[in-house]
Amino acid sequence: MSLTQALTNHIDAAIADGREAGIQLCVYHHGQMIVDITRGTRDASGAALRPDDLVWVWSTSKGITATAMHLLAEQNLIRYDDTIASYWPAFAQNGKENITIRHLMSHTAGIAEIPATVSPMTYADYDAITAAIAGITPTSQPSHVKQYHSLSYGWPLAKVLEAASGKAFGQFIQDQICKPLGINDLFIGLPSDRRGDATQMSHDLGADAYKENPMADPTLMPNHPAFQATCIPAANMMASARAIAKVYASLIGNGVDGVRLLPVRRISNATAIQSWSADAVSGRQDGFGLGYALGDTSATYGNRRGTFGHDGWGGATGFADLSNELAFSMTKNRMTMAEGVPSLSTDLANIVRQHLGIN
């Protein structure tokens, strides 16, 4: 059985039993696309999901945001140990003046918790939410505590990038990542003319799961045009699996289509361990480089050193395996929220590795 058929069979089974709705899967090996599969539906009408449809991928966004920051560093526009406030002076409030880019990218900045007084609807207003982030007080000193910065990871980095590059964050992504790679299906800040390509997100807990607190519903933000259109660099990327996999393919080996976005030495630095410990809140033992999650404890990444990328809430993922020159991305429009459900991305990645003879 071919690799594509084995993967398609596994995806179709997950869709048939109701666990999934629509899946995009793309894999590169040694710079060549070897898998490109799209199955299932894009919305409640049952319309077929398309390869270039745009899926909200939550924190898979963080890996692309990290790549943008490394491009800035490679262009000598920033240094990782620069303070955030040196680019964004308003950030130097309430004890945040010593927080650096490195602290934020390694989730040790001490600003993981956005105050409950900040309405989630504020997240859709870039100016309002960055002003709110500028005013928060850290819960720990920089570098003292590792706590995953689920949303606050992104906005300070965006303000640094905009000050250093002179471009809006989403435009920088288009100019510096998408354009060199010929990518048309990756956005942080969805343009109005691509709104029709956005897939409808759902989850597997049932319609009544979040009735008492609609803002906690994980589909509210992904399906809301205002959240799609704004800049949430930690969470609101909308992309196809083809696009995400191509970005990661461009960071390893000889790159893809003659383009290597970042040189070997930059990726080596970006994937060096910055923080490796139990998270202060979740207790999860994991490691981060500069913005990338590291794969030693990730079954999806193969539990191996030298893999890096980022997963998204509900099941999306994108990662690269340096030693095997493998780039993998899976997007999905039905978020897996129920406990005990097997990880589709892990299953699919294992099928790929088995087929390629990767231990």
N, C-alpha and C positions, 0 to 999 in steps of 0.2 A: 504494500500500500504506500502511495506517495505521501510525503509530508503534508502537502496541502489537503489531501483527502482525509488523513488522520485528524488533522486539526478541525476541518470542516465537520466531520462526524461528531467530534466532541462538542463543538459549539452548537450544532443542531440539536443534540440531545439535551443540552442545558436550556435551549429555547423551548423545546417541545415539552419539557416538564414544568415550564412556567417560571423557572429561576431567572431567566434572562429575557430581554425583549429584542434589543439590537446590539450587535457586536461588530466592531472593526478590529482587525488584527494585521499588523505589518511587522516583518522581520527583515533585517539586513544582515548579511554575513560577508565579511571581507569586502565591504563597500557595495555589494550587489543585493538588490531586493530579491529575497527568495520566497517570501510569503506575502500575499496581499489578499485578504479575505474580508468580505462584508456580508453579514447574514442578519436576518430578522427585520424588525420594523422600526420606524423612526418616530412614530407618534401613536396616539390612541386610535387613529383612524385605520391603522394597519398598513399604511403606506410603507413600501420597502425602504429600508435604510440604504443610503448611497455611500460610495467610498469617500466622496468629498463633503459629506455632511459634517457639521460642526457639533461636537459633543462637549458639554461642560465637564471638565476633568478634575475639578477641585484642586488639591495640593500637588497634583502632577505639574501644575503651573510653576511650583517653586524651582523645579529643575531648569526650566527655561529662563526664569528670572535670574537664577544663579549664573547661567551661561552668559546672560547679558552683562552681569557685573564683571565676569572674567574677561569679557571683551573690552570693557572699560579699562580694566587693569592692564591688559595687554597693550592698549593704546596709550598707557601712561597717564590716564586721566584720573585715576584713583589709586590709592594704596589701601590694602586691607586693614591696616592698623590706623588709618585716618579715623577721626571721630565723625559720627553722623552730623554733629552740630557744626563741624567745619564747612560743610556743604549746605546745611539747613539750620541756620542759627536759631530758629524758633524751637528746635528740638531741645535746646540746652535749658530746659525748665525742670524744676523739681528733682534735681540730682541726676539728670541724664547726660550731662556734659561730657562724661568720659566713656560713654558707650561707643564702641567702634563698629565699623563694617564687619570685621571678623566676629565680634560678639554676636551680632544679629544673625549672620550666616551660619553660625554654629549653635544657635538656639541657647545662648548663655547670656543674653542681654538683660534679662530680668524684667522684661516688659511683655511677657506672654499674655497677661490678663488684661483684656480691655474692660474698663469699668462697666458695671451693669447699667449705669446711668446713660451710657451711650447707646441709643436705640439702634438696632440692626438696620433700620431703614437709612440711618446715616451712612452706612457703608456704600450706598449707591451715589453719594455725593462726595466726589474726590476731595474737594476743598474742605468740606465740613469734617470728613473723617481724618484727614491729615492734621487739621487743626486740633481735633480731639486727641489724636495720638501724641502730638507735640506737648499736650498738657498733662499727660498721665504721669504717675509717680511709680518708679520701679519697685518691685517687691523684693528684689535682692540686688546685691552689688554685681557689676559686670564680671563674668567668668566664674562666679561662685556657685551657681546653680544651673543645671541643664533642665530646661522646661520647654517643651515644644511650643513654638510661637505660631499657632495655626493661622492666624490672620495678620497679626502685627509684624510678622516677618517681612511682609511685602512693601507696605507703604513707606517706611523710612528709606528702604533701598531705592524705591522709585524717586523719592525726593533727591537722594544723592545723585542718581543717574541723570535726572533732569538738569540739576545744577552743573554737573560735570560735562554733559554732552550738549546742552542747549536744546535738547529735543524732548518732546513729550514721551513718556515711557512706552506707550503702545507704538508710536512712530519709530522709536529706536529699534524695537523688536522687528518691525517690518523692514527697516533699512539695513540692519546689521546682521539679522539672522535669516529672515524669510527671503529677502531679495537675492542674496548670494547663493542660496540653495534652491531657488526657483519654487519656493513654497507659497501656495495661495490659500492654504486652509489652516491657518494658525493665527489667533488674535488674542491679545489681552486688551479688551475694549472692542466689542463687536461693532463693525460699521453698519450703518442702517441698510445698506444695499445687500448685506449678507444675512439679514435677519431671517429670511425665508429658508436659509440652510441650517438653522439651529434645530437640533433634535429636541423632542420633548422628554424631559427627565421624569422618572418614576422611581418608586422604591418597593421593596418586597414585604413591607409590614402592614399593608392594607390602608384603605382610605381614612379610617378613623384613628389611626395611630397618633396623630398630632393635633386632633381637633381642639384640645383645650389650650394649646399654645401654637398658633399657626406660624409664628416666626421661627419656631424650632423645626418646622417641617423642612427636611433637607432638599425638597424640590422647589420651595418658594423662590429662593434666589436664582437657581439655574433657569427657571422658566419665566422669569420676570425681565422684560426688556430693559428696565433701568439698571438692573444689576449686570446684565449681559454687556451693556454699553459702557459702563464705567471702568475704572482702573483698580482692580484688586489683584496685585501681582502675586499674592500668595494663593489665590483660589479661583479666579474667574476666567482662566484661559479656556477658550473654545477652539477645538482643533480636531482634525482627523488623526487616526492612528498613523496614516502614511506620513503626515507632517511631523509628528513627534518622533517617530522612528528615524526619520531622515536627519533630524537635528542630532540625535545621539550617534547616528552613523558618521556624522561629520566630525565627531570629537575623538574618533579612534582610528587606528590603522592609517591608511592613506586617505581617509575621508570618503566622500561620496561625490560622484560626478566631477572629480577633479578639485573638490573644495574641502579643505580641512579648516574648520572655523578657528580652532585654537591649537597651538603647537603642543607637542608632547610634554615639554617642561611645564607648561601652564596647567595642563590636565593633571600631571603628577602632583603639582602643588595643590590644586583644587580638590583632589581626592585624598590628600593626606589627612589622617585622623585629627580632628579639632576637638571633638568631645565624644567620649565613649563611656557611658554610665547609664544607670537606671534613671528614667525620667522622673522628675520630682512629683509629678501628679499621677501619671499612668503607671509608673513602676516598670515600664518596658525598657529592657536593656537593648540599646542600639547605638549606632555611631553615625556621626555626621562629619563630612569634610566641610569645605566652604560652600554651603548651600545644597550639596548633594547628600542624600542618604547613602550610606555605605552598605555593601551587601553581605557582610560576614554572617549576619543573623537573619537574612531574608531568604525564605524558601523560594520566593519568586525569582530572585536574582541568582539563585543557585547556591546560597550559603558559602560564598567564596569571596576572598579578598580580590580587589581589582574590579569589582562591579560597582556601579554608581548610577543613581537616577532619582526618581521620586514617584511614590504611589499617591493616589488620590482617594479621598473619602468615598466609599461605596464600591471601589474596585478598579478604577482606571490605573494605568501605570505606564511608565516609560523608563528604560534603563539601557546601559551599555556594559558590555563585558570586555574589558581591555585585552586580556590575554587571548581570548577567542575571537576577537573582532566581531562581536555579535551585538546588534542593536535591536531592541524589542519594544513594541508598544501595543497596548490593547486599550480601547475605549469601550464604554458600555453605557447605555442610557437607562438601565434599571439598576439603581444602587442596591448593593447587597448590605442590608442592615440587620437582618435576622442572625441570631447566634447559631454557630455550628454548621454554617453553610460552607462547603468546600470553596477554596479560592480558585476561580476560573483562570485567572492570570497565571497562578502557580502551575496548574494542570497543563495549560498550553505551553508555558515556558519549558516544563519538563519534557513534553513531547518533542519540542524543538531540539532540546539538548540531547535527548536520546537518539533522535534521528541523525544528528550531526556527530555523534560519538563523543560528546562533551560529558565528562564525569561529573 
